[in-house]
Amino acid sequence: MKKSFFLLISFVACFSFQSCTDTKDSEVFHYTSDEIELLKQTLNLPDETHDYTLVTNVPVQGFNPDLPFHKATLGRVLFYDKELSIDGSTSCGSCHLQAAAFADNEKFSEGLDGQVGTRNSLPLGNTIGFVRYYGTDLQFQSGFFSWDEKFETIDDQSKAAITSSIEMGHSMWELAAQIKADEKYQVLFDKAYGGSNQITEANILDAITEFVNSFSSRESKFDQSIPTPASTFQTADVFADFEAFSSSENRGKKLFNNNCSNCHGSSHNAIVLSSANNGLDMTYADKGRGGNAGQEHLNGVFKVPSLRNIELTGPYMHDGRFTSLEEVVDHYSEGVQNHENLSQFLKNSATQSALKMNFDATDKEDLVNYLKTLTDTDFVTAEKWADPFK
């Protein structure tokens, strides 16, 4: 029997191409047979919208229980539509691959005319939804988007990608006009926003946000192995050995919790440290938050990413310098540089010099084995997050 301590936030919603019961007529979003035929010319969409219910192990106060599945469906199409780029070559999904947990397995992603970016694509999948891990939620320590935390919202991040001369190269008003002329979007916006006249810049970005924020990775071996709390008033003990783990995985978990959880957390559910300098270099060509904020004490400070599905999201670090988890572990074992902005968690408390964890070969193997327990194969294959284009 699979063990889980997640709480399901249930949404009262029923959206169907053909029928919907137990709801008010005003809440029914019917698709006519002509609309279904039109959509299915280019899209592999189900006859009923996928369930985009957000499942979480963290009670969320004030969360809107009426997650609009129809908006997430529209956002899914927009996310994968290459026509959002000026030359029809690139979509959001081109740089955020589902098979790579919505990261990119290239060091730098390719955009318009063969141009490449300067940073590795951040993965997007987290257990409590993208915005609730990385975003500005008052219940959690806030952490903005992108490696240098330049963007406050998913809308801002998406707009920056769409309008970037390197990535997609479109203007938002031109894109809105282009989408208005597309019959499939007239149908999808009608169902999502109550009319094709609602094809606006704001709603384009809102729909993408609804889709991205539905990403929820929670079916890894780690999640399935967490002991069930004795009562609903207790939290699961993630520090005890897991019965379903191998001895190597349990040793790796202990090493991780003793050495890495100050920044990344032990349950991998919410942000612990928003950003940090992790001693990659003594001098940084890319100054990270320092370059964005113009403050020297933030030079070389970058976002601390989620480690969920880390096995799938390489290469690693903001510049994709490490190709394997083994190289990442080697860095923290022996390679941390004593940069002036180095995180206190990576300093020797007595000498204030860079901490060398000095893992032996068995330690390194155990750590990598533990990190692989965070892989969620359901998340990276689920149809509702897959490319819907034929």
C-alpha positions in Angstrom: 0.0 0.0 0.0 1.5 3.3 -1.0 2.0 5.7 1.9 1.3 9.4 1.6 0.7 12.3 3.9 -0.7 14.6 1.3 -3.9 16.5 1.8 -6.1 16.8 -1.2 -7.7 20.2 -1.8 -10.9 19.3 -3.7 -12.3 21.6 -6.2 -16.0 21.6 -7.2 -15.7 21.9 -11.0 -17.0 20.0 -14.0 -16.0 21.1 -17.5 -16.7 18.9 -20.4 -16.7 19.1 -24.2 -20.0 17.2 -24.3 -21.8 17.1 -21.0 -21.6 18.3 -17.4 -23.9 17.3 -14.6 -24.6 18.5 -11.0 -23.8 22.1 -11.7 -25.6 25.3 -12.6 -26.3 26.0 -16.3 -24.2 29.2 -16.1 -21.2 27.1 -15.0 -21.4 24.7 -17.9 -18.8 25.2 -20.6 -20.1 23.1 -23.5 -18.2 22.6 -26.7 -20.3 22.1 -29.8 -19.5 19.3 -32.2 -18.1 21.9 -34.7 -15.8 23.3 -32.0 -14.6 19.8 -31.1 -13.9 19.1 -34.7 -12.0 22.4 -35.1 -9.8 21.8 -32.0 -9.0 18.3 -32.9 -7.6 19.3 -36.3 -4.4 20.5 -34.5 -4.7 19.4 -30.9 -4.8 16.2 -28.9 -7.2 17.4 -26.2 -9.5 15.1 -24.2 -13.2 15.2 -24.6 -13.3 16.4 -20.9 -10.7 18.8 -19.5 -7.9 17.2 -17.5 -8.2 17.6 -13.7 -5.7 20.3 -12.7 -6.5 20.1 -9.0 -3.5 21.2 -6.9 -2.6 18.5 -4.4 -0.5 19.5 -1.5 0.8 18.4 1.8 0.7 22.0 3.1 -2.7 23.5 4.0 -3.0 26.7 2.0 -5.1 29.5 3.7 -7.1 31.6 1.3 -6.5 29.3 -1.7 -9.1 29.7 -4.3 -10.9 26.3 -4.5 -12.3 27.0 -8.0 -9.2 26.4 -10.0 -10.4 26.9 -13.6 -9.4 23.8 -15.5 -10.4 25.5 -18.8 -7.8 28.2 -18.2 -5.1 25.6 -17.5 -6.1 23.8 -20.7 -5.7 27.1 -22.7 -2.4 27.7 -20.9 -1.2 24.3 -21.9 -1.8 25.0 -25.6 -0.1 28.4 -25.3 2.8 26.9 -23.4 3.6 24.5 -26.3 2.6 26.8 -29.2 5.7 27.7 -31.3 3.7 30.5 -33.0 4.2 32.5 -29.8 7.7 33.2 -31.2 8.1 35.7 -34.0 9.4 33.1 -36.5 7.3 30.1 -35.3 10.4 28.2 -34.1 10.2 28.3 -30.3 7.7 27.7 -27.5 7.9 27.9 -23.7 8.1 24.1 -24.0 11.2 24.2 -26.2 13.3 25.3 -23.2 11.3 23.6 -20.5 11.0 19.9 -21.5 8.5 17.7 -19.6 10.9 14.8 -19.8 13.5 16.9 -18.0 11.0 18.0 -15.4 10.5 21.2 -17.4 14.2 22.1 -17.4 16.4 21.8 -20.5 19.1 19.2 -20.9 21.3 21.6 -22.9 23.7 23.8 -21.0 22.0 26.9 -22.6 18.8 26.8 -24.5 18.6 27.8 -28.2 16.2 30.5 -29.2 15.7 32.6 -32.4 18.1 32.3 -35.3 20.3 29.8 -33.4 21.0 32.3 -30.5 21.6 30.8 -27.1 21.0 32.2 -23.7 23.5 32.7 -20.9 21.9 30.6 -18.2 20.6 27.1 -17.8 16.8 26.7 -17.7 15.4 26.3 -14.3 13.1 23.3 -13.7 9.5 24.1 -13.1 8.0 21.1 -11.2 7.4 21.2 -7.5 5.2 19.4 -5.0 3.0 22.3 -4.0 2.8 24.2 -7.3 5.4 26.3 -9.0 4.3 29.7 -7.6 3.9 28.3 -4.1 7.5 27.1 -4.1 9.2 30.0 -5.9 6.6 32.7 -5.7 5.5 35.5 -3.4 3.2 33.6 -1.0 3.0 35.1 2.5 2.9 31.6 4.1 6.4 30.8 2.9 9.7 32.7 2.5 9.3 34.7 -0.7 11.5 33.8 -3.6 11.2 35.5 -7.0 11.7 33.9 -10.4 14.8 33.3 -12.5 18.3 32.7 -11.3 18.8 36.3 -10.3 15.3 36.7 -8.9 14.5 39.5 -11.3 10.8 38.7 -11.8 8.2 38.8 -9.2 5.5 36.7 -10.9 5.1 34.0 -13.5 3.4 36.6 -15.7 6.5 38.7 -15.6 8.7 35.8 -16.3 6.6 34.6 -19.2 6.3 38.1 -20.7 10.1 38.5 -20.6 10.6 35.2 -22.4 8.0 36.0 -25.1 9.4 39.5 -25.8 13.1 38.6 -25.4 15.1 39.1 -28.7 17.0 36.0 -27.9 14.1 33.7 -26.9 10.9 34.3 -28.7 11.1 37.9 -30.0 7.4 38.8 -30.1 5.6 41.9 -28.8 2.6 41.2 -26.7 0.2 43.4 -28.6 1.2 41.8 -31.9 0.9 38.3 -30.3 -2.6 39.1 -29.0 -3.7 40.3 -32.5 -2.2 37.1 -34.0 -4.0 34.9 -31.5 -7.3 36.7 -32.1 -7.2 35.6 -35.8 -6.7 31.9 -34.8 -10.0 30.0 -34.7 -8.8 27.5 -32.1 -7.9 30.2 -29.7 -11.3 31.9 -30.3 -12.9 28.7 -28.9 -10.4 28.2 -26.1 -10.6 31.8 -24.9 -14.4 31.7 -25.0 -14.4 28.8 -22.7 -11.7 30.1 -20.4 -12.7 33.8 -20.2 -16.3 34.0 -21.5 -15.7 35.3 -25.0 -13.1 35.6 -27.8 -13.1 39.3 -27.1 -11.1 38.4 -24.0 -8.0 37.6 -26.0 -5.8 40.1 -24.3 -2.2 40.3 -23.1 -3.2 39.9 -19.5 -5.3 36.8 -20.2 -2.6 35.2 -22.4 -0.2 35.5 -19.5 -2.8 34.5 -16.9 -3.6 31.3 -18.8 0.1 30.3 -19.0 0.4 31.0 -15.3 -2.6 28.7 -14.5 -1.0 25.9 -16.4 2.5 26.3 -15.0 1.3 26.7 -11.5 -0.6 23.4 -11.8 2.7 21.5 -12.0 2.9 19.3 -9.0 5.5 16.6 -8.5 4.6 14.3 -5.6 4.9 10.7 -6.7 8.6 10.0 -6.3 10.0 7.1 -4.3 10.8 9.7 -1.6 7.1 10.7 -1.4 5.8 7.2 -1.5 8.2 6.1 1.3 7.4 8.8 3.9 5.9 7.2 7.0 2.3 8.1 7.7 2.0 10.3 10.8 0.3 8.8 13.8 -2.4 11.5 13.7 -3.5 14.4 11.4 -2.0 16.8 13.9 1.5 15.5 13.4 3.9 15.8 10.5 5.8 12.9 9.0 9.3 12.2 10.3 11.5 12.6 7.2 14.7 12.1 9.4 14.0 8.5 10.4 15.1 5.7 8.1 12.5 4.9 5.5 11.4 1.3 5.4 11.2 1.3 1.6 14.6 2.8 1.1 17.8 0.8 0.6 20.5 1.1 3.2 22.5 3.3 0.7 19.5 5.6 0.1 18.9 6.0 3.9 22.6 6.8 4.5 22.4 9.3 1.7 19.3 10.9 3.2 21.1 11.3 6.5 24.1 12.8 4.8 21.9 15.2 2.9 19.9 16.3 6.0 23.1 16.8 8.0 24.9 18.8 5.2 22.5 20.1 2.6 19.0 20.7 4.1 19.8 24.1 5.5 19.5 25.4 2.0 17.4 22.8 0.2 15.2 21.6 3.0 14.6 18.0 4.2 11.0 17.5 2.8 11.6 19.2 -0.5 8.2 20.9 -0.2 8.8 24.6 0.3 11.6 27.1 -0.1 14.1 27.2 2.8 16.7 29.6 1.5 15.7 31.7 -1.4 19.1 32.4 -2.9 22.8 32.0 -1.9 26.4 32.0 -3.1 27.6 28.4 -3.2 31.2 29.0 -3.9 31.4 28.1 -7.6 34.1 30.7 -8.3 36.2 33.4 -6.7 35.2 35.9 -9.5 31.9 35.6 -11.3 31.4 36.8 -14.9 27.7 36.5 -14.3 27.1 38.3 -11.0 23.6 36.9 -10.4 21.5 38.9 -8.1 24.4 41.4 -7.8 24.2 42.2 -11.5 20.4 42.6 -11.2 20.4 44.7 -8.0 23.7 46.4 -8.4 24.8 45.5 -4.9 28.2 43.9 -4.3 27.1 41.8 -1.4 24.8 40.0 -3.8 27.5 39.2 -6.4 27.5 35.5 -7.2 24.2 35.0 -5.4 21.8 32.8 -7.3 18.4 31.1 -6.7 18.5 27.9 -4.7 16.5 25.6 -6.9 14.2 22.7 -5.9 15.9 19.3 -6.0 12.8 17.4 -7.1 13.5 15.4 -10.2 17.1 16.5 -10.0 18.3 13.3 -11.6 16.5 14.5 -14.8 17.4 18.2 -14.9 21.1 18.3 -15.7 23.3 20.0 -16.5 23.5 21.8 -13.2 24.1 25.3 -11.8 23.1 28.6 -13.4 25.7 28.1 -16.1 25.2 24.4 -16.6 28.9 23.7 -15.7 28.3 20.3 -14.1 27.0 17.5 -16.3 26.3 14.9 -13.6 25.1 14.6 -10.0 28.5 13.1 -9.2 30.2 16.4 -10.2 27.8 18.4 -8.1 28.5 16.2 -5.1 32.3 16.6 -5.8 31.9 20.4 -5.7 30.3 20.4 -2.3 32.8 17.8 -1.0 36.0 19.4 -2.1 35.4 22.3 -4.5 33.6 25.1 -2.6 35.5 28.4 -3.1 35.8 31.0 -0.3 34.0 33.8 -2.1 33.4 36.9 0.0 29.6 36.3 -0.3 29.7 32.6 0.4 26.7 31.4 2.3 27.3 30.9 6.0 26.0 27.4 5.7 29.0 26.6 3.5 31.6 28.1 5.9 33.5 26.5 8.7 32.1 28.1 11.8 35.4 28.3 13.5 37.6 29.6 10.7 35.0 31.2 8.5 36.7 29.7 5.5 35.0 27.6 2.8 33.7 24.3 4.3 35.0 21.1 2.8 32.6 18.3 3.4 35.2 15.7 2.3 32.8 12.9 1.5 34.4 9.6 0.7 33.5 7.4 -2.3 30.7 5.6 -0.4 29.3 8.9 0.9 29.1 10.3 -2.6 27.4 7.2 -4.0 24.9 7.2 -1.2 24.1 10.9 -1.7 23.5 10.4 -5.4 21.3 7.4 -4.7 19.2 9.4 -2.3 18.8 12.3 -4.8 17.5 9.8 -7.3 14.7 8.9 -5.0 13.3 12.4 -5.8 12.5 11.4 -9.4 8.8 11.3 -10.2 8.2 9.4 -13.5 4.4 10.1 -13.3 5.1 13.9 -13.5 7.3 13.7 -16.5 4.9 11.5 -18.5 1.5 12.8 -17.5 -0.7 13.7 -20.5 -2.2 16.8 -18.9 1.2 18.5 -18.9 2.3 17.1 -22.3 2.5 18.9 -25.6 -1.0 18.8 -27.0 -0.1 19.6 -30.6 -0.4 16.9 -33.3 
